């Protein structure tokens, strides 16, 4: 990445966007797991969808 500014905003399927997508997916999965462990119910049931 020599000569490129790492802080430039790039749209589309870039490695930076894919990294953020993966990180947010991991946070969401852990949040769903903690919710299920804390309430004893699945996330869909907790949200009233089941």
mmCIF file as Biopython writes it, N, C-alpha, C and O atoms, coordinates in Angstrom:
data_model
#
loop_
_atom_site.group_PDB
_atom_site.id
_atom_site.type_symbol
_atom_site.label_atom_id
_atom_site.label_alt_id
_atom_site.label_comp_id
_atom_site.label_asym_id
_atom_site.label_entity_id
_atom_site.label_seq_id
_atom_site.pdbx_PDB_ins_code
_atom_site.Cartn_x
_atom_site.Cartn_y
_atom_site.Cartn_z
_atom_site.occupancy
_atom_site.B_iso_or_equiv
_atom_site.auth_seq_id
_atom_site.auth_asym_id
_atom_site.pdbx_PDB_model_num
ATOM 1   N N  . UNK A ? 1  ? 0.824   -1.190  0.000  1.0 0.0 1  A 1 
ATOM 2   C CA . UNK A ? 1  ? 0.000   0.000   0.000  1.0 0.0 1  A 1 
ATOM 3   C C  . UNK A ? 1  ? 0.866   1.251   0.000  1.0 0.0 1  A 1 
ATOM 4   O O  . UNK A ? 1  ? 0.508   2.265   0.600  1.0 0.0 1  A 1 
ATOM 5   N N  . UNK A ? 2  ? 1.955   1.176   -0.645 1.0 0.0 2  A 1 
ATOM 6   C CA . UNK A ? 2  ? 2.843   2.325   -0.693 1.0 0.0 2  A 1 
ATOM 7   C C  . UNK A ? 2  ? 2.256   3.384   -1.620 1.0 0.0 2  A 1 
ATOM 8   O O  . UNK A ? 2  ? 1.859   3.083   -2.746 1.0 0.0 2  A 1 
ATOM 9   N N  . UNK A ? 3  ? 2.204   4.622   -1.142 1.0 0.0 3  A 1 
ATOM 10  C CA . UNK A ? 3  ? 1.691   5.711   -1.951 1.0 0.0 3  A 1 
ATOM 11  C C  . UNK A ? 3  ? 0.197   5.943   -1.808 1.0 0.0 3  A 1 
ATOM 12  O O  . UNK A ? 3  ? -0.323  6.930   -2.327 1.0 0.0 3  A 1 
ATOM 13  N N  . UNK A ? 4  ? -0.508  5.048   -1.109 1.0 0.0 4  A 1 
ATOM 14  C CA . UNK A ? 4  ? -1.947  5.221   -0.913 1.0 0.0 4  A 1 
ATOM 15  C C  . UNK A ? 4  ? -2.206  5.699   0.501  1.0 0.0 4  A 1 
ATOM 16  O O  . UNK A ? 4  ? -1.502  5.321   1.438  1.0 0.0 4  A 1 
ATOM 17  N N  . UNK A ? 5  ? -3.223  6.532   0.647  1.0 0.0 5  A 1 
ATOM 18  C CA . UNK A ? 5  ? -3.633  6.973   1.972  1.0 0.0 5  A 1 
ATOM 19  C C  . UNK A ? 5  ? -4.608  5.947   2.532  1.0 0.0 5  A 1 
ATOM 20  O O  . UNK A ? 5  ? -5.664  5.711   1.945  1.0 0.0 5  A 1 
ATOM 21  N N  . UNK A ? 6  ? -4.267  5.341   3.651  1.0 0.0 6  A 1 
ATOM 22  C CA . UNK A ? 6  ? -5.106  4.300   4.241  1.0 0.0 6  A 1 
ATOM 23  C C  . UNK A ? 6  ? -6.418  4.850   4.771  1.0 0.0 6  A 1 
ATOM 24  O O  . UNK A ? 6  ? -7.345  4.080   5.021  1.0 0.0 6  A 1 
ATOM 25  N N  . UNK A ? 7  ? -6.523  6.167   4.951  1.0 0.0 7  A 1 
ATOM 26  C CA . UNK A ? 7  ? -7.742  6.769   5.470  1.0 0.0 7  A 1 
ATOM 27  C C  . UNK A ? 7  ? -8.690  7.231   4.379  1.0 0.0 7  A 1 
ATOM 28  O O  . UNK A ? 7  ? -9.757  7.767   4.679  1.0 0.0 7  A 1 
ATOM 29  N N  . UNK A ? 8  ? -8.325  7.035   3.123  1.0 0.0 8  A 1 
ATOM 30  C CA . UNK A ? 8  ? -9.223  7.405   2.030  1.0 0.0 8  A 1 
ATOM 31  C C  . UNK A ? 8  ? -10.491 6.558   2.090  1.0 0.0 8  A 1 
ATOM 32  O O  . UNK A ? 8  ? -10.434 5.360   2.364  1.0 0.0 8  A 1 
ATOM 33  N N  . UNK A ? 9  ? -11.630 7.186   1.832  1.0 0.0 9  A 1 
ATOM 34  C CA . UNK A ? 9  ? -12.897 6.468   1.790  1.0 0.0 9  A 1 
ATOM 35  C C  . UNK A ? 9  ? -13.012 5.797   0.436  1.0 0.0 9  A 1 
ATOM 36  O O  . UNK A ? 9  ? -12.908 6.450   -0.602 1.0 0.0 9  A 1 
ATOM 37  N N  . UNK A ? 10 ? -13.226 4.498   0.452  1.0 0.0 10 A 1 
ATOM 38  C CA . UNK A ? 10 ? -13.383 3.733   -0.777 1.0 0.0 10 A 1 
ATOM 39  C C  . UNK A ? 10 ? -14.705 2.995   -0.695 1.0 0.0 10 A 1 
ATOM 40  O O  . UNK A ? 10 ? -15.005 2.361   0.316  1.0 0.0 10 A 1 
ATOM 41  N N  . UNK A ? 11 ? -15.488 3.075   -1.745 1.0 0.0 11 A 1 
ATOM 42  C CA . UNK A ? 11 ? -16.782 2.424   -1.762 1.0 0.0 11 A 1 
ATOM 43  C C  . UNK A ? 11 ? -16.687 1.082   -2.462 1.0 0.0 11 A 1 
ATOM 44  O O  . UNK A ? 11 ? -15.808 0.865   -3.296 1.0 0.0 11 A 1 
ATOM 45  N N  . UNK A ? 12 ? -17.591 0.189   -2.118 1.0 0.0 12 A 1 
ATOM 46  C CA . UNK A ? 12 ? -17.642 -1.104  -2.775 1.0 0.0 12 A 1 
ATOM 47  C C  . UNK A ? 12 ? -17.001 -2.194  -1.937 1.0 0.0 12 A 1 
ATOM 48  O O  . UNK A ? 12 ? -16.800 -2.041  -0.732 1.0 0.0 12 A 1 
ATOM 49  N N  . UNK A ? 13 ? -16.682 -3.303  -2.602 1.0 0.0 13 A 1 
ATOM 50  C CA . UNK A ? 13 ? -16.108 -4.457  -1.925 1.0 0.0 13 A 1 
ATOM 51  C C  . UNK A ? 13 ? -14.598 -4.301  -1.830 1.0 0.0 13 A 1 
ATOM 52  O O  . UNK A ? 13 ? -13.845 -4.854  -2.632 1.0 0.0 13 A 1 
ATOM 53  N N  . UNK A ? 14 ? -14.181 -3.550  -0.849 1.0 0.0 14 A 1 
ATOM 54  C CA . UNK A ? 14 ? -12.754 -3.346  -0.622 1.0 0.0 14 A 1 
ATOM 55  C C  . UNK A ? 14 ? -12.334 -4.196  0.564  1.0 0.0 14 A 1 
ATOM 56  O O  . UNK A ? 14 ? -13.184 -4.603  1.356  1.0 0.0 14 A 1 
ATOM 57  N N  . UNK A ? 15 ? -11.052 -4.473  0.708  1.0 0.0 15 A 1 
ATOM 58  C CA . UNK A ? 15 ? -10.603 -5.242  1.880  1.0 0.0 15 A 1 
ATOM 59  C C  . UNK A ? 15 ? -10.994 -4.581  3.202  1.0 0.0 15 A 1 
ATOM 60  O O  . UNK A ? 15 ? -11.315 -5.273  4.168  1.0 0.0 15 A 1 
ATOM 61  N N  . UNK A ? 16 ? -10.967 -3.254  3.251  1.0 0.0 16 A 1 
ATOM 62  C CA . UNK A ? 16 ? -11.345 -2.569  4.488  1.0 0.0 16 A 1 
ATOM 63  C C  . UNK A ? 16 ? -12.818 -2.797  4.806  1.0 0.0 16 A 1 
ATOM 64  O O  . UNK A ? 16 ? -13.172 -3.041  5.960  1.0 0.0 16 A 1 
ATOM 65  N N  . UNK A ? 17 ? -13.679 -2.719  3.794  1.0 0.0 17 A 1 
ATOM 66  C CA . UNK A ? 17 ? -15.107 -2.936  4.004  1.0 0.0 17 A 1 
ATOM 67  C C  . UNK A ? 17 ? -15.375 -4.370  4.447  1.0 0.0 17 A 1 
ATOM 68  O O  . UNK A ? 17 ? -16.218 -4.604  5.313  1.0 0.0 17 A 1 
ATOM 69  N N  . UNK A ? 18 ? -14.677 -5.311  3.870  1.0 0.0 18 A 1 
ATOM 70  C CA . UNK A ? 18 ? -14.859 -6.709  4.246  1.0 0.0 18 A 1 
ATOM 71  C C  . UNK A ? 18 ? -14.367 -6.960  5.668  1.0 0.0 18 A 1 
ATOM 72  O O  . UNK A ? 18 ? -14.962 -7.756  6.393  1.0 0.0 18 A 1 
ATOM 73  N N  . UNK A ? 19 ? -13.296 -6.296  6.074  1.0 0.0 19 A 1 
ATOM 74  C CA . UNK A ? 19 ? -12.824 -6.427  7.460  1.0 0.0 19 A 1 
ATOM 75  C C  . UNK A ? 19 ? -13.859 -5.906  8.438  1.0 0.0 19 A 1 
ATOM 76  O O  . UNK A ? 19 ? -14.146 -6.556  9.443  1.0 0.0 19 A 1 
ATOM 77  N N  . UNK A ? 20 ? -14.427 -4.732  8.153  1.0 0.0 20 A 1 
ATOM 78  C CA . UNK A ? 20 ? -15.451 -4.169  9.038  1.0 0.0 20 A 1 
ATOM 79  C C  . UNK A ? 20 ? -16.689 -5.048  9.062  1.0 0.0 20 A 1 
ATOM 80  O O  . UNK A ? 20 ? -17.288 -5.245  10.119 1.0 0.0 20 A 1 
ATOM 81  N N  . UNK A ? 21 ? -17.073 -5.571  7.924  1.0 0.0 21 A 1 
ATOM 82  C CA . UNK A ? 21 ? -18.238 -6.449  7.857  1.0 0.0 21 A 1 
ATOM 83  C C  . UNK A ? 21 ? -18.028 -7.677  8.732  1.0 0.0 21 A 1 
ATOM 84  O O  . UNK A ? 21 ? -18.929 -8.075  9.471  1.0 0.0 21 A 1 
ATOM 85  N N  . UNK A ? 22 ? -16.861 -8.270  8.655  1.0 0.0 22 A 1 
ATOM 86  C CA . UNK A ? 22 ? -16.556 -9.435  9.473  1.0 0.0 22 A 1 
ATOM 87  C C  . UNK A ? 22 ? -16.537 -9.109  10.954 1.0 0.0 22 A 1 
ATOM 88  O O  . UNK A ? 22 ? -17.048 -9.878  11.769 1.0 0.0 22 A 1 
ATOM 89  N N  . UNK A ? 23 ? -15.957 -7.983  11.305 1.0 0.0 23 A 1 
ATOM 90  C CA . UNK A ? 23 ? -15.894 -7.589  12.711 1.0 0.0 23 A 1 
ATOM 91  C C  . UNK A ? 23 ? -17.286 -7.348  13.288 1.0 0.0 23 A 1 
ATOM 92  O O  . UNK A ? 23 ? -17.592 -7.790  14.395 1.0 0.0 23 A 1 
ATOM 93  N N  . UNK A ? 24 ? -18.122 -6.647  12.532 1.0 0.0 24 A 1 
ATOM 94  C CA . UNK A ? 24 ? -19.485 -6.376  13.011 1.0 0.0 24 A 1 
ATOM 95  C C  . UNK A ? 24 ? -20.316 -7.655  13.087 1.0 0.0 24 A 1 
ATOM 96  O O  . UNK A ? 24 ? -21.157 -7.795  13.974 1.0 0.0 24 A 1 
ATOM 97  N N  . UNK A ? 25 ? -20.086 -8.582  12.169 1.0 0.0 25 A 1 
ATOM 98  C CA . UNK A ? 25 ? -20.787 -9.863  12.228 1.0 0.0 25 A 1 
ATOM 99  C C  . UNK A ? 25 ? -20.381 -10.636 13.476 1.0 0.0 25 A 1 
ATOM 100 O O  . UNK A ? 25 ? -21.227 -11.263 14.115 1.0 0.0 25 A 1 
ATOM 101 N N  . UNK A ? 26 ? -19.105 -10.600 13.830 1.0 0.0 26 A 1 
ATOM 102 C CA . UNK A ? 26 ? -18.654 -11.286 15.043 1.0 0.0 26 A 1 
ATOM 103 C C  . UNK A ? 26 ? -19.261 -10.660 16.293 1.0 0.0 26 A 1 
ATOM 104 O O  . UNK A ? 26 ? -19.646 -11.371 17.222 1.0 0.0 26 A 1 
ATOM 105 N N  . UNK A ? 27 ? -19.346 -9.334  16.318 1.0 0.0 27 A 1 
ATOM 106 C CA . UNK A ? 27 ? -19.960 -8.651  17.463 1.0 0.0 27 A 1 
ATOM 107 C C  . UNK A ? 27 ? -21.436 -9.026  17.558 1.0 0.0 27 A 1 
ATOM 108 O O  . UNK A ? 27 ? -21.936 -9.277  18.654 1.0 0.0 27 A 1 
ATOM 109 N N  . UNK A ? 28 ? -22.132 -9.067  16.439 1.0 0.0 28 A 1 
ATOM 110 C CA . UNK A ? 28 ? -23.543 -9.446  16.429 1.0 0.0 28 A 1 
ATOM 111 C C  . UNK A ? 28 ? -23.759 -10.878 16.889 1.0 0.0 28 A 1 
ATOM 112 O O  . UNK A ? 28 ? -24.707 -11.158 17.622 1.0 0.0 28 A 1 
ATOM 113 N N  . UNK A ? 29 ? -22.892 -11.780 16.468 1.0 0.0 29 A 1 
ATOM 114 C CA . UNK A ? 29 ? -23.015 -13.180 16.879 1.0 0.0 29 A 1 
ATOM 115 C C  . UNK A ? 29 ? -22.806 -13.321 18.381 1.0 0.0 29 A 1 
ATOM 116 O O  . UNK A ? 29 ? -23.559 -14.030 19.048 1.0 0.0 29 A 1 
ATOM 117 N N  . UNK A ? 30 ? -21.796 -12.657 18.912 1.0 0.0 30 A 1 
ATOM 118 C CA . UNK A ? 30 ? -21.531 -12.716 20.351 1.0 0.0 30 A 1 
ATOM 119 C C  . UNK A ? 30 ? -22.693 -12.087 21.133 1.0 0.0 30 A 1 
ATOM 120 O O  . UNK A ? 30 ? -23.083 -12.602 22.180 1.0 0.0 30 A 1 
ATOM 121 N N  . UNK A ? 31 ? -23.244 -10.978 20.630 1.0 0.0 31 A 1 
ATOM 122 C CA . UNK A ? 31 ? -24.380 -10.342 21.296 1.0 0.0 31 A 1 
ATOM 123 C C  . UNK A ? 31 ? -25.587 -11.285 21.313 1.0 0.0 31 A 1 
ATOM 124 O O  . UNK A ? 31 ? -26.288 -11.368 22.322 1.0 0.0 31 A 1 
ATOM 125 N N  . UNK A ? 32 ? -25.835 -11.990 20.214 1.0 0.0 32 A 1 
ATOM 126 C CA . UNK A ? 32 ? -26.945 -12.940 20.157 1.0 0.0 32 A 1 
ATOM 127 C C  . UNK A ? 32 ? -26.709 -14.095 21.118 1.0 0.0 32 A 1 
ATOM 128 O O  . UNK A ? 32 ? -27.643 -14.553 21.777 1.0 0.0 32 A 1 
ATOM 129 N N  . UNK A ? 33 ? -25.484 -14.566 21.203 1.0 0.0 33 A 1 
ATOM 130 C CA . UNK A ? 33 ? -25.149 -15.655 22.110 1.0 0.0 33 A 1 
ATOM 131 C C  . UNK A ? 33 ? -25.335 -15.234 23.569 1.0 0.0 33 A 1 
ATOM 132 O O  . UNK A ? 33 ? -25.892 -15.990 24.365 1.0 0.0 33 A 1 
ATOM 133 N N  . UNK A ? 34 ? -24.880 -14.052 23.916 1.0 0.0 34 A 1 
ATOM 134 C CA . UNK A ? 34 ? -25.033 -13.545 25.283 1.0 0.0 34 A 1 
ATOM 135 C C  . UNK A ? 34 ? -26.509 -13.348 25.616 1.0 0.0 34 A 1 
ATOM 136 O O  . UNK A ? 34 ? -26.939 -13.661 26.726 1.0 0.0 34 A 1 
ATOM 137 N N  . UNK A ? 35 ? -27.286 -12.832 24.668 1.0 0.0 35 A 1 
ATOM 138 C CA . UNK A ? 35 ? -28.719 -12.656 24.882 1.0 0.0 35 A 1 
ATOM 139 C C  . UNK A ? 35 ? -29.396 -13.989 25.150 1.0 0.0 35 A 1 
ATOM 140 O O  . UNK A ? 35 ? -30.238 -14.102 26.041 1.0 0.0 35 A 1 
ATOM 141 N N  . UNK A ? 36 ? -29.023 -14.999 24.372 1.0 0.0 36 A 1 
ATOM 142 C CA . UNK A ? 36 ? -29.627 -16.313 24.559 1.0 0.0 36 A 1 
ATOM 143 C C  . UNK A ? 36 ? -29.226 -16.921 25.896 1.0 0.0 36 A 1 
ATOM 144 O O  . UNK A ? 36 ? -30.059 -17.531 26.567 1.0 0.0 36 A 1 
ATOM 145 N N  . UNK A ? 37 ? -27.987 -16.770 26.290 1.0 0.0 37 A 1 
ATOM 146 C CA . UNK A ? 37 ? -27.545 -17.308 27.571 1.0 0.0 37 A 1 
ATOM 147 C C  . UNK A ? 37 ? -28.180 -16.570 28.746 1.0 0.0 37 A 1 
ATOM 148 O O  . UNK A ? 37 ? -28.508 -17.186 29.760 1.0 0.0 37 A 1 
ATOM 149 N N  . UNK A ? 38 ? -28.355 -15.268 28.618 1.0 0.0 38 A 1 
ATOM 150 C CA . UNK A ? 38 ? -28.901 -14.471 29.714 1.0 0.0 38 A 1 
ATOM 151 C C  . UNK A ? 38 ? -30.401 -14.674 29.896 1.0 0.0 38 A 1 
ATOM 152 O O  . UNK A ? 38 ? -30.889 -14.651 31.026 1.0 0.0 38 A 1 
ATOM 153 N N  . UNK A ? 39 ? -31.145 -14.874 28.803 1.0 0.0 39 A 1 
ATOM 154 C CA . UNK A ? 39 ? -32.598 -14.976 28.905 1.0 0.0 39 A 1 
ATOM 155 C C  . UNK A ? 39 ? -33.107 -16.411 28.872 1.0 0.0 39 A 1 
ATOM 156 O O  . UNK A ? 39 ? -34.238 -16.674 29.281 1.0 0.0 39 A 1 
ATOM 157 N N  . UNK A ? 40 ? -32.293 -17.336 28.394 1.0 0.0 40 A 1 
ATOM 158 C CA . UNK A ? 40 ? -32.747 -18.713 28.271 1.0 0.0 40 A 1 
ATOM 159 C C  . UNK A ? 40 ? -33.656 -18.933 27.078 1.0 0.0 40 A 1 
ATOM 160 O O  . UNK A ? 40 ? -34.252 -20.002 26.946 1.0 0.0 40 A 1 
ATOM 161 N N  . UNK A ? 41 ? -33.773 -17.947 26.212 1.0 0.0 41 A 1 
ATOM 162 C CA . UNK A ? 41 ? -34.607 -18.041 25.013 1.0 0.0 41 A 1 
ATOM 163 C C  . UNK A ? 41 ? -33.763 -17.647 23.807 1.0 0.0 41 A 1 
ATOM 164 O O  . UNK A ? 41 ? -32.757 -16.949 23.934 1.0 0.0 41 A 1 
ATOM 165 N N  . UNK A ? 42 ? -34.188 -18.103 22.648 1.0 0.0 42 A 1 
ATOM 166 C CA . UNK A ? 42 ? -33.502 -17.722 21.431 1.0 0.0 42 A 1 
ATOM 167 C C  . UNK A ? 42 ? -33.728 -16.260 21.092 1.0 0.0 42 A 1 
ATOM 168 O O  . UNK A ? 42 ? -34.644 -15.625 21.613 1.0 0.0 42 A 1 
ATOM 169 N N  . UNK A ? 43 ? -32.896 -15.740 20.228 1.0 0.0 43 A 1 
ATOM 170 C CA . UNK A ? 43 ? -32.989 -14.321 19.863 1.0 0.0 43 A 1 
ATOM 171 C C  . UNK A ? 43 ? -34.312 -14.016 19.182 1.0 0.0 43 A 1 
ATOM 172 O O  . UNK A ? 43 ? -34.912 -12.978 19.459 1.0 0.0 43 A 1 
ATOM 173 N N  . UNK A ? 44 ? -34.785 -14.888 18.300 1.0 0.0 44 A 1 
ATOM 174 C CA . UNK A ? 44 ? -36.052 -14.650 17.616 1.0 0.0 44 A 1 
ATOM 175 C C  . UNK A ? 44 ? -37.218 -14.623 18.600 1.0 0.0 44 A 1 
ATOM 176 O O  . UNK A ? 44 ? -38.132 -13.811 18.460 1.0 0.0 44 A 1 
ATOM 177 N N  . UNK A ? 45 ? -37.188 -15.494 19.577 1.0 0.0 45 A 1 
ATOM 178 C CA . UNK A ? 45 ? -38.249 -15.496 20.590 1.0 0.0 45 A 1 
ATOM 179 C C  . UNK A ? 45 ? -38.155 -14.241 21.447 1.0 0.0 45 A 1 
ATOM 180 O O  . UNK A ? 45 ? -39.173 -13.644 21.797 1.0 0.0 45 A 1 
ATOM 181 N N  . UNK A ? 46 ? -36.932 -13.844 21.783 1.0 0.0 46 A 1 
ATOM 182 C CA . UNK A ? 46 ? -36.714 -12.636 22.593 1.0 0.0 46 A 1 
ATOM 183 C C  . UNK A ? 46 ? -37.240 -11.399 21.870 1.0 0.0 46 A 1 
ATOM 184 O O  . UNK A ? 46 ? -37.762 -10.484 22.507 1.0 0.0 46 A 1 
ATOM 185 N N  . UNK A ? 47 ? -37.105 -11.364 20.550 1.0 0.0 47 A 1 
ATOM 186 C CA . UNK A ? 47 ? -37.578 -10.216 19.765 1.0 0.0 47 A 1 
ATOM 187 C C  . UNK A ? 47 ? -39.067 -10.306 19.431 1.0 0.0 47 A 1 
ATOM 188 O O  . UNK A ? 47 ? -39.620 -9.384  18.831 1.0 0.0 47 A 1 
ATOM 189 N N  . UNK A ? 48 ? -39.710 -11.390 19.806 1.0 0.0 48 A 1 
ATOM 190 C CA . UNK A ? 48 ? -41.140 -11.545 19.550 1.0 0.0 48 A 1 
ATOM 191 C C  . UNK A ? 48 ? -41.469 -12.027 18.151 1.0 0.0 48 A 1 
ATOM 192 O O  . UNK A ? 48 ? -42.591 -11.835 17.684 1.0 0.0 48 A 1 
ATOM 193 N N  . UNK A ? 49 ? -40.522 -12.645 17.476 1.0 0.0 49 A 1 
ATOM 194 C CA . UNK A ? 49 ? -40.758 -13.116 16.108 1.0 0.0 49 A 1 
ATOM 195 C C  . UNK A ? 49 ? -41.183 -14.576 16.064 1.0 0.0 49 A 1 
ATOM 196 O O  . UNK A ? 49 ? -41.569 -15.076 15.008 1.0 0.0 49 A 1 
ATOM 197 N N  . UNK A ? 50 ? -41.118 -15.253 17.179 1.0 0.0 50 A 1 
ATOM 198 C CA . UNK A ? 50 ? -41.543 -16.660 17.243 1.0 0.0 50 A 1 
ATOM 199 C C  . UNK A ? 50 ? -42.486 -16.850 18.395 1.0 0.0 50 A 1 
ATOM 200 O O  . UNK A ? 50 ? -42.962 -17.962 18.627 1.0 0.0 50 A 1 
#
